[in-house]
Amino acid sequence: MKRKFSANRIFIVEDDPIYIKIIKYVLEMDPEHKVHIFTSGKECLDNLYLNPSIITLDYSLPDMTGSEVMKKIKNYNSNIGIIVLSGQKDISVAVDLMQSGAFYYIEKDDETKNKLLLTVQRIKQNLKLQQEIEFLKDELGNKYDLKHNLIGNSKPMQRVKKLINKALQTNISVTIQGETGTGKEIVARTIHYNSQKTKGKFIAINVAAIPKELLESELFGHEKGAFTGADTRKIGKFELADSGTLFLDEIAEMDINLQTKLLRALQEREITRVGGNEAIKFEARLIVATHKNLAEEVEKGNFREDLYYRLLGLPIDLPPLRERGNDIFNLAELFLKEFCLSNKLPLKTLSKESKEKLLAHSFYGNVRELKAVLDLAAALSESTIIEPSDIQFNSPKGRESFLNSELSLKQYNKRIVDHFLQKYDNDVLLVAKKLNIGKSTIYRMLKE
């Protein structure tokens, strides 16, 4: 069990009255320190429930040795900083104590005060750093918590969550497929930070963003002098991710020749740096992602079939936002809250008409596009209610592909009229002429 400790609570375990005064004086130079004095090992151990952050421990106590006390302290809470003080000048004893978990070994002499003060300061700095690291780990874990990170309860997302839960039970390779902006890397990170690999690193690399001449070196590393410009040894992503997770995004863009080397690495579970001969084992879990259909890429001859089966593992298909129904409103609420908090704005919400406008849009940029649209809407809105006029779509694919959405005829009609009204600056007469409908029809639709 991970135990907390009281940052400023310090135990003095000492039976020499003179050194009790010396140590107490040094520690109480900081008025925030809460100092407790014990003259035996048993007294100290009986009071560990107070959870001190630092213990100064006399090596020669009347009831047990410093080593025995220290072992019991470490069994209770290994994070407690222990400073052993001894009148013996025995290097072997000091080495043994340090190896057993003592933070520092101080001889009782004229320099005890200075050494003790510096050591306490160092322990406090280390404990503070340790707490910050634990905090960041907790924050990261919460950020990619399975329940709260993957927003939405639509049937497609329920299927995705079930598959992710399956992925967490083993270290099987995972292939994530989905359109750009659907959240493939978020899914990969969620799997990593909730799996057995969470203690290792999560290393991500976008295959499409690196020239094919350099990608091999990025993945496998290279030795000094392997090629022009290789002035030092470089550790590749496979080595960096060892015992963790390696995420290869846009795997379909990998050059066919490098695919062969990747296949061999996965089969042998080892890599060789460019220009090197040493085979280096790795234990990293592999997660790959692509916005293309890998099976189709195999049929086209762009992707090796044997590598396809080696990578496939557990396939997860992420649904586009337009197929996720009311999930869009859950995501919208989250994005608006994040934007308003980060920009110190009052919390803004969507009007009913704005929700209808969002639901009618195809969102070919998916979740990423939705966030961009809502960030802009929150910035443009003059009140706490976001109206349809605040919502602007700038998708490069435009609205010509809106038939891919499954809407009612009434919704399609509203989308068409809305599009032309925006295009012609709300000129109802002109829109009525363009669409060959009565202006009263447009006014009725606007009223609705």
C-alpha positions in Angstrom: 0.0 0.0 0.0 1.3 3.5 -0.9 1.5 5.5 2.3 1.3 9.3 2.6 3.7 11.1 4.9 3.6 14.4 6.8 6.1 16.6 4.9 7.4 18.5 8.0 7.2 15.8 10.6 10.7 14.5 11.6 11.6 11.8 14.2 14.8 11.9 16.2 15.8 8.4 17.4 18.7 9.0 19.8 19.7 8.0 23.3 22.6 10.4 23.8 21.2 13.6 25.5 23.9 15.8 24.0 23.2 14.7 20.4 19.5 15.0 21.0 20.0 18.7 21.8 22.3 19.1 18.7 19.9 17.4 16.3 16.8 19.1 17.8 18.6 22.5 17.5 19.4 21.9 13.8 16.0 20.7 12.8 14.1 23.5 14.7 16.0 26.1 12.7 13.1 25.6 10.3 10.0 26.7 12.3 7.7 24.5 10.1 9.4 21.3 11.4 7.4 19.2 13.8 10.1 17.3 15.8 9.4 14.2 17.8 12.1 12.6 20.1 12.4 8.9 20.8 15.2 7.2 22.8 14.7 3.6 21.6 13.9 1.8 18.4 10.7 0.4 19.8 9.3 3.9 20.6 10.1 5.0 17.1 8.4 2.0 15.5 5.3 2.3 17.7 4.8 5.9 16.5 5.3 5.4 12.7 1.5 5.9 12.3 2.3 9.6 12.6 4.0 9.2 9.1 7.2 11.2 9.4 9.0 12.3 6.2 12.5 12.1 7.8 14.0 10.1 10.6 17.5 10.7 12.1 18.5 7.3 13.5 21.3 6.5 16.0 23.1 3.4 14.8 23.7 2.1 18.4 20.4 2.1 20.3 19.9 0.3 23.6 17.2 -2.1 22.4 18.2 -2.9 18.7 20.7 -1.9 16.1 20.1 0.9 13.6 20.0 -1.7 10.8 17.1 -3.5 12.4 15.1 -0.3 13.0 15.8 0.9 9.5 14.6 -2.4 8.0 11.3 -2.1 9.9 10.9 1.6 8.9 11.4 0.7 5.2 8.9 -2.1 5.4 6.4 0.4 6.8 7.1 3.2 4.2 10.1 3.0 1.8 9.7 6.7 1.0 10.8 7.9 4.5 14.2 9.6 4.3 16.5 8.0 6.9 19.7 9.7 8.1 21.9 7.3 10.2 24.2 8.9 12.8 27.0 6.9 14.3 30.1 7.4 16.5 31.8 4.6 14.5 34.1 5.4 11.6 33.4 2.3 9.7 33.2 2.6 5.9 31.8 -0.9 5.4 28.9 -0.2 7.8 28.2 3.0 6.0 28.1 1.3 2.6 25.9 -1.5 3.9 23.4 1.0 5.4 23.3 3.1 2.2 22.7 -0.1 0.2 19.9 -1.0 2.6 18.1 2.2 2.0 19.6 4.9 4.2 19.6 8.3 2.5 22.9 9.3 4.2 25.4 8.2 6.9 26.8 10.9 9.1 29.6 10.5 11.7 29.2 12.1 15.0 31.9 14.8 15.0 32.4 18.5 14.9 30.8 18.7 11.4 27.6 16.9 12.4 25.5 20.1 12.5 26.4 21.2 9.0 26.2 17.8 7.4 22.8 17.2 9.0 21.4 20.5 7.9 22.5 19.9 4.3 21.2 16.3 4.3 17.8 17.3 5.6 17.5 20.0 2.9 18.5 17.4 0.2 15.9 14.9 1.5 13.2 17.5 1.4 14.1 18.5 -2.1 14.0 14.8 -3.2 10.6 14.3 -1.4 9.2 17.3 -3.1 10.3 16.1 -6.5 9.0 12.6 -5.7 5.6 14.1 -4.8 5.5 16.1 -8.0 6.3 13.0 -10.1 3.5 11.1 -8.3 1.2 14.0 -8.9 2.0 14.1 -12.6 1.6 10.3 -12.9 -1.8 10.5 -11.2 -2.8 13.5 -13.5 -1.7 11.5 -16.6 -3.6 8.5 -15.4 -6.7 10.5 -14.9 -6.3 12.2 -18.3 -6.4 8.9 -20.0 -8.9 7.2 -17.7 -11.0 4.8 -19.7 -14.3 5.9 -18.2 -13.8 9.7 -18.6 -11.4 10.0 -21.5 -13.5 8.3 -24.2 -16.6 10.5 -24.3 -19.8 9.1 -25.7 -22.3 6.3 -25.2 -23.4 5.7 -28.8 -23.4 2.1 -29.9 -20.3 2.5 -32.1 -18.4 4.0 -29.1 -19.7 1.2 -26.8 -18.1 -1.3 -29.2 -14.8 0.6 -29.1 -14.8 0.6 -25.3 -15.4 -3.1 -25.2 -12.5 -3.7 -27.6 -10.2 -1.4 -25.5 -11.1 -3.4 -22.4 -10.0 -6.6 -24.3 -6.8 -4.9 -25.3 -6.0 -4.2 -21.6 -6.2 -7.8 -20.6 -3.1 -8.8 -22.7 -0.2 -7.3 -24.5 -1.6 -8.2 -28.0 -0.7 -5.8 -30.8 -3.4 -3.3 -31.7 -4.4 -1.8 -35.0 -6.5 1.3 -34.9 -8.3 2.4 -38.1 -10.4 5.5 -38.5 -10.7 8.8 -40.3 -8.4 11.7 -39.5 -9.5 13.4 -36.3 -11.4 10.5 -34.8 -8.9 10.2 -31.8 -6.6 7.3 -32.8 -3.7 8.5 -30.6 -6.0 9.1 -27.7 -7.2 5.5 -27.9 -3.5 4.3 -28.1 -2.6 6.3 -25.0 -5.6 5.1 -23.2 -4.6 1.5 -23.8 -1.1 2.2 -22.7 -1.9 4.1 -19.4 -4.4 1.6 -18.3 -2.4 -1.6 -19.2 0.5 -3.6 -17.8 2.8 -1.4 -19.8 2.0 1.8 -18.0 5.3 1.8 -16.0 7.2 2.0 -19.3 7.2 4.9 -21.7 4.7 5.8 -24.4 6.7 6.6 -27.5 4.7 7.9 -30.5 6.0 8.5 -34.1 4.1 9.6 -37.2 5.5 7.5 -40.1 4.1 10.0 -42.7 5.9 12.9 -41.1 9.5 11.5 -41.5 11.3 11.1 -44.8 11.6 7.4 -45.7 15.5 7.9 -45.8 15.5 8.8 -42.1 12.7 6.6 -40.8 14.8 3.5 -40.4 17.2 5.4 -38.1 14.3 6.9 -36.2 12.9 3.5 -35.5 16.0 1.3 -35.0 18.6 3.9 -34.2 22.1 4.1 -35.7 25.8 3.8 -34.8 28.3 6.6 -35.0 29.6 6.9 -38.6 26.7 4.7 -40.0 26.2 7.4 -42.7 27.1 11.0 -43.5 26.0 13.2 -40.6 25.9 10.3 -38.0 28.3 12.0 -35.6 27.1 10.1 -32.5 25.2 7.0 -31.7 21.4 7.4 -31.8 18.9 5.3 -29.8 15.9 4.5 -31.8 12.2 4.5 -30.8 12.1 0.7 -30.3 14.8 0.9 -27.6 13.2 4.0 -26.1 9.9 2.3 -25.8 11.3 -0.9 -24.3 8.9 -2.3 -21.6 6.4 0.4 -22.7 4.4 1.1 -25.8 5.5 2.1 -29.3 2.8 3.9 -31.3 3.3 4.0 -35.1 0.8 6.4 -36.5 0.0 6.4 -40.3 1.6 3.0 -40.7 0.2 2.6 -44.2 2.6 5.3 -45.4 5.7 3.2 -44.6 8.0 2.5 -47.5 7.6 -1.1 -48.7 11.4 -1.8 -48.2 11.3 -0.7 -44.6 8.2 -2.8 -44.1 10.4 -5.9 -44.6 12.8 -4.8 -41.9 9.9 -4.0 -39.5 8.5 -7.5 -40.1 11.8 -9.1 -39.2 12.1 -7.0 -36.1 8.6 -8.1 -35.0 9.2 -11.7 -35.8 12.5 -11.9 -33.9 11.5 -9.3 -31.2 14.9 -7.7 -31.7 16.3 -4.8 -33.7 19.8 -3.9 -35.1 20.9 -0.2 -35.3 21.8 1.1 -38.7 25.5 0.5 -39.2 25.6 -1.9 -36.2 25.8 -5.7 -35.8 24.5 -6.1 -32.2 21.0 -7.6 -32.0 19.0 -5.7 -29.3 16.0 -7.4 -27.7 12.9 -5.3 -27.0 9.7 -5.8 -25.0 7.7 -2.9 -26.3 4.0 -3.4 -27.1 3.2 -2.2 -30.6 0.1 -0.2 -31.5 -0.3 1.1 -35.0 -2.9 3.4 -36.6 -4.0 4.5 -40.0 -6.8 6.5 -41.7 -6.6 4.0 -44.6 -8.1 0.5 -44.9 -5.0 -1.7 -44.5 -6.7 -4.7 -46.1 -7.3 -2.6 -49.2 -3.7 -1.4 -49.2 -2.6 -5.0 -49.2 -4.8 -5.7 -52.3 -3.3 -2.7 -54.0 0.3 -4.0 -53.3 1.1 -1.0 -51.1 1.4 -3.0 -47.9 3.0 -6.4 -47.2 0.4 -9.1 -46.5 2.6 -10.9 -44.0 3.3 -7.6 -42.1 -0.5 -6.9 -42.2 -1.2 -10.1 -40.3 1.7 -9.6 -37.9 0.5 -6.1 -37.0 -3.3 -6.7 -37.0 -3.6 -8.2 -33.6 -6.7 -6.7 -32.1 -8.3 -4.3 -34.7 -10.2 -1.3 -33.4 -12.3 0.7 -35.9 -13.1 4.2 -34.7 -16.4 5.6 -36.0 -16.6 9.0 -37.6 -18.3 11.6 -35.6 -21.3 11.8 -38.0 -22.1 8.2 -37.0 -22.1 8.8 -33.3 -25.4 10.6 -32.9 -25.8 12.6 -29.7 -22.2 11.9 -28.6 -21.6 15.2 -30.3 -23.3 17.1 -27.5 -21.3 15.4 -24.8 -18.1 16.3 -26.6 -19.3 19.8 -27.3 -20.0 20.3 -23.5 -16.5 19.2 -22.7 -14.8 21.3 -25.3 -16.7 24.5 -24.4 -15.9 23.9 -20.7 -12.2 23.5 -21.5 -12.1 26.6 -23.7 -13.9 28.8 -21.3 -11.8 27.7 -18.3 -8.5 28.2 -20.1 -9.5 31.6 -21.4 -11.2 32.8 -18.2 -14.6 33.1 -19.9 -18.0 32.5 -18.3 -19.2 29.0 -19.1 -21.1 28.9 -22.4 -23.8 26.5 -23.6 -25.4 25.7 -26.9 -28.9 26.8 -27.8 -31.4 24.2 -29.2 -30.9 25.6 -32.7 -27.2 25.4 -32.4 -27.4 21.8 -31.4 -29.5 21.1 -34.5 -27.0 22.9 -36.7 -24.1 20.8 -35.2 -26.1 17.6 -35.6 -26.9 18.4 -39.3 -23.2 19.0 -40.2 -21.1 16.1 -41.6 -17.9 16.9 -39.7 -15.4 15.3 -42.0 -12.7 16.6 -39.7 -14.4 14.6 -37.0 -13.7 15.3 -33.3 -10.8 17.6 -34.2 -13.1 19.7 -36.4 -15.8 19.9 -33.8 -13.3 21.3 -31.2 -12.1 23.9 -33.7 -15.7 24.9 -34.5 -16.7 25.2 -30.8 -13.5 27.1 -29.8 -14.3 29.7 -32.5 -18.0 29.8 -31.5 -17.1 30.4 -27.9 -14.8 33.2 -28.9 -17.4 34.8 -31.2 -20.4 34.5 -28.9 -21.4 37.7 -27.1 -23.3 35.9 -24.4 -23.3 32.7 -22.4 -25.6 31.1 -25.0 -24.0 30.1 -28.3 -26.4 30.8 -31.2 -26.3 29.3 -34.7 -24.8 32.5 -36.1 -21.8 31.9 -33.8 -21.1 28.5 -35.4 -19.1 28.6 -38.6 -18.0 25.6 -40.6 -14.8 25.9 -42.6 -14.4 22.3 -43.6 -12.3 22.1 -46.9 -14.7 19.4 -48.1 -17.6 21.8 -47.8 -21.2 20.7 -47.8 -21.2 19.0 -51.2 -20.8 15.6 -49.5 -23.7 16.1 -47.1 -25.7 13.1 -48.6 -23.3 10.8 -46.7 -25.2 11.7 -43.5 -28.4 9.9 -42.8 -30.9 12.7 -42.1 -34.6 13.2 -42.5 -35.9 15.1 -45.6 -36.9 18.0 -43.3 -33.3 18.1 -41.9 -31.8 18.0 -45.4 -34.1 20.9 -46.5 -33.0 23.0 -43.5 -29.3 22.3 -44.3 -29.8 23.4 -47.9 -31.6 26.6 -47.0 -29.1 27.3 -44.2 -26.2 26.9 -46.6 -27.6 29.3 -49.2 -28.6 31.9 -46.5 -25.0 31.9 -45.2 -23.6 32.0 -48.8 -25.8 35.0 -49.7 -25.6 37.0 -46.4 -29.2 36.1 -45.4 -30.7 37.6 -48.5 -34.1 35.7 -48.4 -35.3 37.0 -51.8 -32.1 36.0 -53.5 -32.1 32.5 -51.8 -35.7 32.0 -52.7 -34.9 32.7 -56.4 -31.8 30.5 -56.3 -33.8 27.5 -54.9 -36.9 28.2 -56.8 -39.1 28.3 -53.7 -41.4 30.9 -52.1 -39.9 33.3 -49.7 -42.7 32.4 -47.3 -41.3 28.9 -47.1 -37.9 30.2 -46.1 -39.5 32.5 -43.4 -41.5 29.6 -42.1 -38.4 27.4 -41.8 -36.5 30.3 -40.1 -39.4 30.7 -37.6 -39.3 26.9 -36.9 
